Amino acid sequence: MAMVSVENVTKIYKRGSEELKVLDSLSLEVPEGEFVALMGPSGSGKTTLLNLIAGIDRPTSGAVVVGGRNIAALSEGDLAKWRSRSVGFIFQFYNLIPVLSAVENVELPLLLTKLSKKERRERALTALKVVGLADRSQHYPRQLSGGQEQRVAIARAIVTDPQVLVADEPTGDLDAKSAEEILKLMETLNRDFKKTIVMVTHDPRAAERAHTQRHLEKGVLQLR
């Protein structure tokens, strides 16, 4: 079964009277448990496609079906609820809150759930253990290396046990050693925890870790 099915999607942004077509009748299937790398030059539509899959943005036309639901048809409220449960986000620049400890950052997505404070803390600590940072739970972002910050961000992404992980240049701000560790962690999440991962990257070494590489050019998926 396809975990993600992008069906004939077009995305047009309007700037005044101008229209900018970012995705052009694009279709993509990502099977459950797959690890896909999206590659292509800047402006090719990679991040736009990722945002559509994650429910951050909506297509101008076409359907985006994730886990059997056409998320493009959901109301804003339902879409926000779906996002909080079903998708984990990993960003290039971590997006951690500086005044919160590692475990408090990881706990953030759970504030939208009905879990008790104790259950939230236990889940957050478990997620930090999965990414190898159980001993850094009380550290603040400024006390962590870039690689450790990204691990905290990944723990935050998996703490709700989402169906899909979307990663936008997850190694783009890291040195080679830290990037390697993050890619190994993503492989583990895919292999051992069966997470479906869609990753945007410019880095061919990062893309090689994925099962499948897909290339975008000017909003169109290339057949190669």
C-alpha positions, 0 to 999 in steps of 0.5 A: 500500500502507498503511504503517500500518494500525490495525484496529478498535483499542480501548485501555483503561487500568485504574486500580484497579477503574476502566476508562478507554477511550482509543481506541474501535474506531478504524481508520486507514490511512496510505499509504506516503509519506504525511504525516498530522497527528493533531489533537484536544483534550487527552485525545482519544487522539492520543498513545496512538494514536501510541504504538501505531503506534510499538510503545511501547504495545499495544492492548487489542484490534485490530491495528496493522500497520506495513510489513506486520507486525502489531506488536501480536502481536510478543513484547517482544524482537521488538518492541524489535528492530522499533522500533529498525529501523523507527520514528524518534521525534521528541518535544516536548522532544528527549530528548537526553543532556546529557553527549553531543555532538550526534553521540554523541546521534545515534549512540545508536540505532546502538549496537543494530546490528552496525555498526562504530564507524567506520560508526556515526560516519559514519552519524551525521554523514550524518544531521546533514548532512541536518538542516543541523547538520554543523558542530555535531557536537561541540557539547553540547545546552546549546550549542545553541538549541531549534531546533538541539536538535530538529534533532539529535533528528530526525537521531537519529530518521532515522539508522537509516533507519526506515520511519516517523517518529512526531512528538509535538508536534515544534514545541510547545516552539519559537518561531515561526521555529524551528518553521517550520524544523523543519516545513520539514525534516519536509516535506523528509524526507517529499518527498525521503526518502519518509518516512511521517510521523505527527505529533501537533500542537495547532498548526493551522499545523503541521497544514497542512504535512501532506497529511492532517489527522485529528481525534480526539474522545474516542478516535474519529476524526471524519469531516470 
